């Protein structure tokens, strides 16, 4: 068993290559949701609540993707979700990940929404990386500085992207891109070590203590 710190073996990241100057220019990373954060599948149904049918929707998210987004934010990048479907599931996931913005436009007008967000943050579209998969993402992919397509993206989205990921949406694509971007910026290895160090000390206070049966990573 190795100890923490300098005795750790060298970290090798097998990530897609992004030109360093382009990676360092990025200030905001925005992600589509369905087909990028998820596999695109929707579980729809309803249940009775006080005798009244109440609709519900479930989506599957990847835990490693979530940590990748947290690493982006820890390195000082803004993170946003931009989706053309309104869902409480997405709002819940956005709160869990503490993203900087969660835009849900039922008419999928993603470019105007993202442009407004950039204006409010003082960021140009040339300083934005966007990860998409389908036709509603094309308008954004064509104008941002770093357009990215997941492995399951439609041909039109792949042609608009300068980086095509090997992983599919909902199955590690977001994590793959987070690692690739931070690695190109020269920040991934240090970010990993900061994360390990932050999880190596005992929690302070009762609220931060794990339950006796809980296994933490």
Secondary structure, DSSP 4 states (H G I P E B T S, - for coil): -PPSGGGSPPP--------HHHHHH--EEEE-STTTTS-S--EEEEEEETTEEEEEEE----HHHHHHHHHHHHTT-EEEEEESS--HHHHHHHHHHT-SEEEE-TT--HHHHHHHHHHHHT--GGGEEEEE-SGGGHHHHTTSSEEEE-TT--HHHHHH-SEE-SSPTTTTHHHHHHHHHHHHTT-HHHHHHHHHHHTSSPPPSGGGPPPTT----
